[in-house]
Amino acid sequence: MPDTEKKYKIGYTDGVYDLFHVGHLNMIQRAKQSCEYLIVGVHGDDVVEEYKHHRPIINENDRRRIMESIKGVDRAEINRFRDKLKLWELYHFDVVFIGDDWKGTQRWNNFEKILAGIGVDVVYVPYTKGISTTEIRERIVSGDSL
């Protein structure tokens, strides 16, 4: 579909994107199908360590470089916080894409209300079952094949 038919002008999604896999790619492709311009936030190493209690395997600069090279990503930025309202103040997106595994959580119910107040939609993208960075990390440690 031509860009003029896309529902949103500026889309935003973010994540760690450590050990890039097909689930990450599916998110990017689904998001880009719905917006003209896609911004991808990459959680900084310090941010990841704060909430996941471990540092990513791939450093933040390399993860950002990988994301900006993906077809469909128009801009990739390292984020130092996860607050979507503050991120909107930086990027002025009109939609946020997030995996549907977050739907109904207290965190995202709260973000939905806040973002709706400034006219930003939240679109839940189907989570790719059977693949996750956590699972890949566990397989590497245990020596199981991918």
Disulfide bonds with the S-S distance in Angstrom:
none
